[in-house]
Amino acid sequence: MNIQLQPGKKIYFASDFHLGVPDYASSLERERRVIAWMDSIFPTTQELYLLGDVFDFWFEYKTVVPRGYVRLLAKIAQFTDAGIPVHYFTGNHDMWTFDYLEKELQVKIYREPISKTYNGKQFYIGHGDGLGPGDHGYKFIKKVFASSVCQWLFARLHPNLGIGIANYFSRKSRIATGTTDEKFLGEEREWLVIHSKEMLQQQHYDYLIFGHRHLPLDIPINGTSRYINIGDWIRYDSYGEFDGREFTLVRK
């Protein structure tokens, strides 16, 4: 289905807020930046895409969710209450998102990439984890974490213990410490570039858009298509926007 943008409206894309790390104060400051950005785009938003790893860790027990993030949750509710669709892709850090956000905020949850058409432009959109060649260890772990058995076992842990363990490992990760700069590896070694080229052999897309990689990237492919990585809000505060004619990757 070809969706037409209303006059003056845009489609926005953001990814990898990683709220929760490395500590409360810096996470809150990042959350406030995200909220300020969402306030600024609210009047012109026709649809909003959040491309995963919004939270550095998220797990929904039957009656308990991680504390905090009320500002972001309320802002998302403001969008959906106004009739603005919010598309939420689970990432590798928040894959244990079940139905809480969908019920409370009316967001649309996606666990795999999707195809969309806006103003005649073909979009392929996803978080990006586990796509392309390589990274077989992570792909195996992802299958384990996605299993109902693994989720059931984790849910048996008291939230103080379960979420505490997850947050401990998050703080020890590269994302939490922020000491390792992301570097472009070259098209032949970037798995999402390779995946994009493979997808283009099956079908034409004007824009193949992902998060996960943390680097803002805009790479022409085949002369007619563009691989775009949205970047993150840890280093770049970057986002994407489509105005009905062109896609722009914006660094604040």
Secondary structure, 3 states (H helix, E strand, C coil): CEECCCCCCEEEEECCCCECCCCHHHHHHHHHHHHHHHHHHHHHEEEEEECCCCECCCECCCCCCCCCCHHHHHHHHHHHHCCCCEEEECCCCCCECCCHHHHHHCCEEECCCEEEEECCEEEEEECCCCCCCCCHHHHHHHHHHHCHHHHHHHHCCCHHHHHHHHHHHHHCCHHHHCCCCCCCCCCCCCHHHHHHHHHHHHCCCCEEEECCCCCCEEEEECCCEEEEECCCCCCCCEEEEECCCCEEEEEC
